[in-house]
C-alpha cells in the first residue's frame, strides 16, 4: 500500500521545532506488528492509522514518542495488546517504559491532559471519561497515580460501558443492513464496490467509508474516459458517499449520543495506482497536475457540505 497524505503531516522535534513526519513508516511498522501476530486484515491498519492522522491534523502538535504511545494505547484498548507490544518494539522503544512513570498527585486538569494525549476521544467523550475517572479515584482514595494508571483506568472504564459498549474488537455491520438505509444510486455504488463501509470500532467509533476511484471509473464508457468526464460526475458520486456517511453516523449515535462531535472519514484507496492507470500516456508533469486538480475536486465535493466534519485521506 502506498500512502499519499492529503497534506504534509508534522511533529515536534527534540528542540520543539516542527518537522515532517514519516507517516508511511508508521503504517509499515503497524502492518508488520499485525502480521507478526498472525493478523493480515489490511483494513485494520487503515482503521488505526486514520486515528493517528486525525490527531496529527489537529491543533495540538505531538512528538513521535507521543504518537507511538497514542497508537499503542488505542491498540491495547481495542483488544490488540500483543500487537501493541510488537509495534512498540519495532519503533525502538521499551514496551515497559510506560510502567516506569512516577506517581504524582492527580487533579482534573491532569486527568484531561493524560486522557487527551493517550486516547482518541472527542471533547464530549473526554469530559465524560475524565469525570468517571475522577469519581473512581475518589472512591478508591487514591491521591498519587501514574500517567499509565490513568490511561489504563480510562481504558477499563471504556470497556465497562462508561463511554462505549464493552466490546474489544472492531465489529462489521452486514452489508445488507447498509443497503436498506440507502437510496437506489447509493445502493448501486455499494454493489459495484465503488463505495464500501469500514467496520465500526466500538470503543472509538468513527463513520468511515472508502470511495474507490478505479471501480468508479470502470463504469465510464471508454470514449468518455477523461479527466473532464470524471470530475463532472464526481458531485453526484460524492453526494451518495455523504448520504452513506450520514446513515452510518445515525446508526452510531443511536447508541452513543456523545459521538456527534467526532469527525468522519472518506478514504480514497489505491489512489497512486489510479493516477498511473487512468491516463497511462500522460507525462509525469501532466500526472502531477491531474493529481493536484483531482484532490481539489474531491475536497470541494466531500468537505464542508455536511453539518459534521469530514476528512479525506489517501491510501
C-alpha positions as a printed Julia matrix, in Angstrom:
315×3 Matrix{Float64}:
   0.0     0.0     0.0
   1.41    3.42   -0.97
   0.42    6.25    1.33
  -0.14    9.69   -0.17
  -1.27   12.05    2.6
  -3.69   14.77    1.6
  -1.39   17.31    3.24
   2.02   17.29    4.92
   1.94   15.95    8.47
   4.24   17.45   11.1
   5.51   16.52   14.55
   7.56   18.29   17.21
  11.29   17.61   17.1
  13.62   17.39   20.1
  14.13   21.16   20.1
  10.41   21.87   19.88
  10.55   22.73   16.17
   8.04   21.4    13.63
   9.36   18.75   11.26
   7.81   16.47    8.64
   6.63   13.08    9.87
   7.29    9.68    8.3
   3.68    8.55    8.3
   4.39    5.79    5.75
   6.97    4.33    8.16
   4.35    4.25   10.92
   1.95    2.37    8.64
   4.67   -0.12    7.65
   5.62   -0.85   11.27
   1.97   -1.27   12.29
   1.35   -3.64    9.37
   4.41   -5.67   10.37
   3.22   -5.81   14.01
  -0.15   -7.21   12.94
   1.47   -9.76   10.61
   3.88  -10.97   13.3
   0.87  -11.73   15.46
  -0.95  -13.6    12.71
  -3.36  -10.81   11.71
  -3.39   -9.95    7.99
  -6.55   -7.85    7.61
  -5.22   -4.8     5.72
  -8.21   -2.63    6.66
  -7.16   -2.8    10.32
  -4.04   -0.78    9.51
  -6.26    1.91    7.97
  -8.57    1.87   10.99
  -5.78    2.64   13.46
  -3.64    4.95   11.31
  -6.69    7.08   10.47
  -6.98    7.73   14.19
  -3.38    8.99   14.26
  -3.84   11.06   11.1
  -6.93   12.63   12.63
  -4.92   13.68   15.69
  -1.97   14.98   13.63
  -4.29   17.28   11.7
  -5.5    18.77   14.98
  -4.35   21.93   16.69
  -2.03   20.4    19.31
   1.31   19.2    17.87
   2.78   15.92   19.14
   6.21   14.28   19.32
   6.97   10.95   17.62
   7.1     9.26   21.03
   3.66   10.63   21.91
   2.27    9.38   18.58
   3.66    5.89   19.16
   2.23    5.9    22.7
  -1.18    7.02   21.41
  -1.3     4.25   18.83
  -0.14    1.62   21.34
  -2.86    2.78   23.74
  -5.56    2.52   21.08
  -4.35   -0.96   20.1
  -4.41   -2.09   23.72
  -7.83   -0.59   24.37
  -9.2    -2.3    21.26
  -8.02   -5.75   22.35
  -4.73   -5.93   20.43
  -2.29   -5.77   23.35
   0.08   -8.26   21.72
   0.18   -6.15   18.56
   0.8    -3.03   20.68
   3.8    -4.67   22.33
   5.27   -5.77   18.99
   4.65   -2.34   17.47
   6.41   -0.63   20.39
   9.45   -2.88   19.94
   9.53   -2.23   16.18
   9.54    1.51   16.91
  12.69    1.04   19.01
  11.03    1.68   22.36
  10.81   -0.32   25.57
   7.3    -1.81   25.94
   7.62   -1.5    29.72
   8.81    2.12   29.72
   5.3     3.42   30.38
   5.26    1.48   33.65
   8.24    3.45   34.94
   6.27    6.67   35.34
   6.48    8.18   38.8
   3.46    8.72   40.98
   2.09   12.26   41.16
  -1.0    13.87   42.71
  -3.92   13.92   40.32
  -6.44   16.66   39.51
  -8.99   17.22   36.74
  -6.52   19.17   34.63
  -4.05   16.29   34.69
  -6.74   13.69   34.03
  -7.87   15.64   30.96
  -4.31   16.11   29.7
  -3.35   12.43   30.05
  -6.56   11.07   28.54
  -6.41   13.59   25.68
  -2.84   12.53   24.9
  -3.33    8.77   25.07
  -6.86    8.15   23.8
  -8.62    9.43   20.63
 -11.62   10.99   22.36
 -13.88   13.77   21.19
 -14.22   16.78   23.57
 -17.58   15.49   24.79
 -16.23   11.99   25.36
 -13.15   13.4    27.1
 -15.25   15.34   29.61
 -17.4    12.29   30.39
 -14.46    9.93   30.81
 -12.45   12.4    32.93
 -15.4    12.75   35.31
 -15.77    8.98   35.6
 -12.03    8.59   36.27
 -12.2    11.26   38.98
 -15.18    9.53   40.63
 -13.31    6.22   40.61
 -10.1     7.68   42.06
 -12.05    9.41   44.81
 -13.84    6.15   45.6
 -10.5     4.3    45.75
  -9.0     7.1    47.86
  -6.01    7.29   45.52
  -4.14   10.57   45.77
  -1.0     9.78   43.74
  -1.21    7.93   40.42
   0.95    7.49   37.34
   0.04    8.51   33.81
  -0.04    4.81   32.93
  -2.61    4.14   35.66
  -4.81    7.0    34.42
  -4.64    5.67   30.88
  -5.41    2.09   31.93
  -8.25    3.27   34.17
  -9.74    5.15   31.23
  -9.48    2.04   29.06
 -11.16   -0.13   31.72
 -13.99    2.37   32.08
 -14.42    2.39   28.31
 -14.71   -1.38   28.29
 -17.1    -1.17   31.21
 -19.53    0.92   29.17
 -18.83    4.4    30.57
 -18.44    5.9    27.11
 -18.88    2.97   24.74
 -20.18   -0.57   24.6
 -17.95   -3.14   26.35
 -16.66   -4.88   23.25
 -12.96   -5.04   22.44
 -12.75   -5.88   18.77
 -13.87   -3.91   15.77
 -17.28   -5.04   14.53
 -18.53   -5.16   10.98
 -22.11   -4.43   10.02
 -23.63   -6.78    7.44
 -23.62   -5.1     4.04
 -27.34   -5.7     3.57
 -28.08   -3.51    6.59
 -26.42   -0.51    4.95
 -28.22   -1.2     1.67
 -31.6    -0.81    3.37
 -30.64    2.68    4.55
 -29.59    3.98    1.12
 -31.3     5.28   -1.99
 -31.05    3.46   -5.32
 -27.94    5.32   -6.57
 -26.02    4.72   -3.36
 -27.05    1.05   -3.3
 -25.75    0.67   -6.86
 -22.39    2.16   -5.86
 -22.19   -0.22   -2.89
 -22.99   -3.2    -5.09
 -20.29   -2.14   -7.58
 -17.81   -1.68   -4.72
 -17.33    1.99   -5.59
 -18.38    2.73   -2.02
 -17.67    0.46    0.92
 -18.13    0.86    4.66
 -15.33    0.36    7.16
 -16.22   -1.75   10.2
 -17.18    0.36   13.22
 -14.82    0.27   16.2
 -16.94    0.05   19.37
 -14.57    1.96   21.67
 -13.59    4.83   19.36
 -16.33    4.81   16.71
 -15.98    6.78   13.5
 -18.11    6.78   10.35
 -15.64    5.75    7.64
 -16.19    4.87    4.01
 -13.92    4.09    1.08
 -14.53    5.73   -2.3
 -12.71    3.65   -4.92
 -11.92    5.8    -7.96
 -10.77    2.82  -10.01
 -14.04    0.97   -9.51
 -15.93    4.2   -10.22
 -14.12    4.95  -13.49
 -14.7     1.4   -14.75
 -18.35    2.31  -15.2
 -17.47    5.09  -17.64
 -17.68    4.43  -21.4
 -14.15    4.19  -22.8
 -14.77    7.0   -25.32
 -15.74    9.36  -22.49
 -12.94    8.33  -20.11
 -11.24   11.65  -19.41
 -10.45   13.98  -16.54
 -13.29   16.29  -17.56
 -15.85   13.47  -17.64
 -14.62   12.08  -14.32
 -14.75   15.41  -12.48
 -18.14   16.32  -13.93
 -19.65   13.14  -12.47
 -17.96   13.35   -9.08
 -20.51   15.65   -7.38
 -23.28   13.05   -7.73
 -20.99   10.26   -6.52
 -19.8    12.35   -3.58
 -23.38   13.1    -2.61
 -24.03    9.35   -2.4
 -20.95    8.92   -0.24
 -22.04   11.69    2.12
 -25.55   10.26    2.43
 -23.97    6.92    3.35
 -21.75    8.62    5.96
 -24.84   10.32    7.39
 -26.62    6.97    7.71
 -23.61    5.44    9.47
 -23.42    8.37   11.88
 -27.09    8.0    12.76
 -26.54    4.31   13.48
 -23.62    5.11   15.8
 -25.38    7.97   17.57
 -28.4     5.78   18.25
 -26.24    4.04   20.86
 -23.68    6.75   21.6
 -25.01   10.29   21.77
 -21.54   11.67   22.57
 -20.34   10.72   19.08
 -21.77   13.81   17.4
 -18.58   15.9    17.66
 -16.35   13.17   16.18
 -15.15   13.61   12.57
 -15.99   11.21    9.74
 -13.6     9.91    7.1
 -13.64    9.37    3.34
 -10.73    7.14    2.32
  -9.54    7.06   -1.3
  -7.89    3.62   -1.68
  -5.31    2.71   -4.34
  -5.0     6.38   -5.24
  -1.48    6.21   -6.7
  -2.43    3.25   -8.92
  -5.48    5.16  -10.14
  -3.36    8.19  -11.13
  -0.95    5.98  -13.06
  -3.61    3.96  -14.87
  -6.36    6.47  -15.62
  -4.32    8.35  -18.21
  -1.47    5.96  -18.88
   0.04    8.09  -21.65
   0.26   11.25  -19.53
   3.66   12.73  -18.76
   4.93   12.98  -15.2
   4.16   16.7   -15.21
   0.69   16.05  -16.57
   0.03   13.39  -13.95
   1.1    15.72  -11.16
  -1.25   18.37  -12.47
  -4.07   15.84  -12.65
  -3.31   14.77   -9.07
  -3.48   18.35   -7.8
  -6.73   19.14   -9.62
  -8.38   15.87   -8.61
  -7.59   16.36   -4.92
  -9.09   19.83   -5.14
 -12.3    18.48   -6.7
 -12.58   15.66   -4.16
 -12.12   18.07   -1.26
 -14.65   20.51   -2.7
 -17.28   17.78   -3.03
 -16.75   15.97    0.28
 -15.64   18.66    2.74
 -17.87   21.42    4.06
 -21.11   20.01    2.63
 -22.47   18.48    5.85
 -23.14   19.64    9.38
 -20.36   17.33   10.61
 -16.61   17.33    9.94
 -15.38   15.19    7.05
 -11.72   14.28    6.47
 -10.45   12.99    3.1
  -7.47   10.59    3.29
  -5.49    8.92    0.51
  -4.17    5.37    0.69
